[in-house]
């Protein structure tokens, strides 16, 4: 992956900040997309919470998938806000042409990938390219998927509105020696 994206473990199903996720403009979407986002934000955030998904993450997925256009098709026949493929919608038992059902299907599918892979970057890669392409704990070497993961994580960070510097310390170096000198690499970590 490029861009220094942070790979965090997937959160548990309980996401306490879900009840306190009021709508606020992104500051980076065009006005037409922001208007659509405002229209569906309440429904989206409730569904994210029901599935134990951080609201900002689900919001960032929808921004990348459809820019909140409820009736958009992809060139590969994915449809709606969460861009569900026909087979995926059938497997999930949802009507991809109905906005609420499409959101529920997208949230359920993302939750399945989070549960299966345990890391946001891998779950996002599976959401984009399919779970069969995520192997050996790595994002597939598919440019579209790598860009997708980077973009969703970046937008999630931007939507969270707060960042702090952190050091990622390799597990093997943890101990009294590390207290004397910093070990690892510096990264931006968003708090969610």
C-alpha positions in Angstrom: 0.0 0.0 0.0 1.1 3.5 -0.7 0.6 6.7 1.2 1.5 5.4 4.7 -2.0 4.2 5.5 -2.5 2.9 9.0 -3.5 -0.7 9.4 -5.7 -1.0 12.5 -7.4 -4.0 13.9 -11.2 -4.1 13.4 -13.2 -2.8 16.3 -15.6 -5.0 18.3 -19.3 -4.9 17.5 -19.9 -2.4 20.2 -19.1 1.1 18.9 -19.9 3.6 21.7 -19.6 6.7 19.5 -22.3 5.6 17.2 -25.1 7.2 19.2 -23.2 10.5 19.1 -22.5 10.8 15.3 -24.4 13.9 14.2 -24.2 15.0 10.6 -21.5 17.5 9.7 -20.2 18.5 6.3 -17.1 16.8 5.1 -15.4 19.9 3.7 -14.1 17.9 0.7 -17.2 16.8 -1.2 -18.8 18.8 -4.0 -22.1 20.5 -2.9 -24.3 18.0 -4.8 -22.6 15.0 -3.2 -22.8 16.8 0.2 -26.5 17.4 -0.2 -27.1 13.7 -1.0 -24.9 12.7 2.0 -27.0 14.9 4.3 -30.1 13.3 3.0 -29.0 9.7 3.8 -26.6 10.4 6.8 -29.1 9.6 9.6 -30.1 6.3 8.0 -26.5 5.4 7.2 -25.3 6.1 10.7 -28.1 4.1 12.3 -27.4 1.1 10.1 -23.6 1.4 10.7 -24.3 1.3 14.5 -26.6 -1.7 14.2 -23.8 -3.6 12.5 -21.1 -2.4 14.9 -19.3 -0.5 12.2 -17.7 2.9 12.9 -19.9 5.5 11.3 -17.0 7.3 9.7 -15.7 4.1 8.1 -19.1 3.3 6.6 -19.5 6.9 5.5 -16.1 6.8 3.8 -17.0 3.6 2.0 -20.2 5.1 0.6 -18.4 8.2 -0.4 -15.9 6.1 -2.4 -18.4 3.7 -3.8 -21.1 6.0 -5.0 -20.6 9.6 -3.8 -24.1 9.0 -2.2 -25.8 8.5 -5.5 -28.6 6.0 -4.8 -29.3 4.9 -8.4 -25.8 4.6 -9.9 -24.5 1.5 -11.7 -20.8 0.7 -12.0 -19.4 -0.6 -15.2 -19.3 -4.1 -13.5 -23.1 -3.9 -12.7 -22.7 -3.0 -9.0 -25.6 -0.8 -7.9 -26.6 1.8 -5.3 -25.1 3.6 -2.4 -22.9 0.7 -1.4 -22.4 -0.7 -4.9 -23.7 -4.2 -4.3 -23.1 -6.8 -7.0 -26.2 -8.9 -7.9 -24.7 -12.1 -6.4 -23.6 -10.4 -3.2 -27.1 -8.9 -2.8 -28.7 -12.3 -3.3 -26.3 -13.9 -0.9 -27.1 -11.3 1.7 -30.9 -11.5 1.0 -31.3 -7.8 0.3 -32.9 -5.8 -2.5 -30.0 -3.7 -3.8 -32.5 -1.4 -5.6 -34.1 -0.2 -2.3 -32.0 2.4 -0.5 -32.3 1.1 3.0 -31.9 -2.5 1.9 -28.8 -1.5 -0.1 -27.3 0.2 3.0 -28.1 -2.8 5.2 -26.6 -5.1 2.7 -23.4 -3.0 2.4 -23.1 -2.8 6.2 -23.7 -6.5 6.6 -21.1 -7.3 3.9 -18.5 -5.0 5.4 -19.1 -6.5 8.9 -18.6 -10.0 7.4 -15.2 -8.8 6.0 -14.2 -7.2 9.3 -15.0 -10.4 11.2 -13.3 -12.5 8.6 -10.1 -10.5 8.2 -9.8 -8.6 11.5 -8.1 -5.5 10.0 -9.7 -2.5 8.3 -7.4 -2.5 5.4 -8.0 -6.2 4.6 -11.7 -5.9 5.1 -11.8 -2.9 2.7 -9.7 -4.8 0.1 -12.2 -7.7 0.4 -15.1 -5.4 0.0 -13.6 -4.0 -3.1 -12.0 -7.0 -4.8 -13.8 -9.9 -3.2 -12.6 -11.9 -0.2 -11.0 -14.6 -2.4 -8.4 -12.1 -3.5 -7.2 -11.2 0.0 -4.5 -13.7 0.8 -1.6 -14.0 3.2 -2.7 -11.0 5.2 -2.0 -8.6 2.4 -4.0 -6.2 0.1 -4.0 -7.7 -3.4 -1.5 -6.2 -5.8 -4.4 -4.7 -7.8 -4.0 -0.9 -8.4 -7.7 -0.2 -8.1 -8.0 -2.1 -4.8 -4.9 -0.4 -3.4 -6.2 3.0 -4.3 -9.6 2.1 -2.9 -8.2 1.1 0.5 -5.9 4.2 0.6 -8.8 6.5 -0.3 -11.3 5.0 2.2 -8.8 5.1 5.0 -7.8 8.7 4.1 -11.4 9.9 4.0 -12.2 8.1 7.2 -9.4 10.0 8.8 -10.6 13.2 7.3 -14.1 12.5 8.6 -12.9 11.8 12.1 -11.6 15.3 12.3 -8.8 14.6 14.8 -5.4 13.1 14.3 -2.4 12.6 16.6 1.2 11.5 16.0 2.0 8.0 17.2 4.9 5.6 17.0 4.3 2.0 15.8 6.7 -0.2 17.8 7.5 -3.6 16.4 6.5 -6.3 18.9 10.0 -7.8 19.1 11.5 -4.6 20.3 9.2 -4.0 23.2 11.1 -4.0 26.5 13.2 -1.8 28.8 15.6 -0.9 26.0 12.9 0.8 24.0 12.2 3.3 26.8 15.6 4.8 26.3 15.3 5.4 22.6 12.3 5.5 20.2 12.0 2.5 18.0 9.6 2.0 15.1 8.3 4.5 12.6 6.2 7.6 13.0 2.7 7.6 11.6 -0.6 9.5 11.8 -3.2 7.6 13.8 -6.8 8.7 13.7 -8.8 8.3 16.9 -12.2 7.0 16.2 
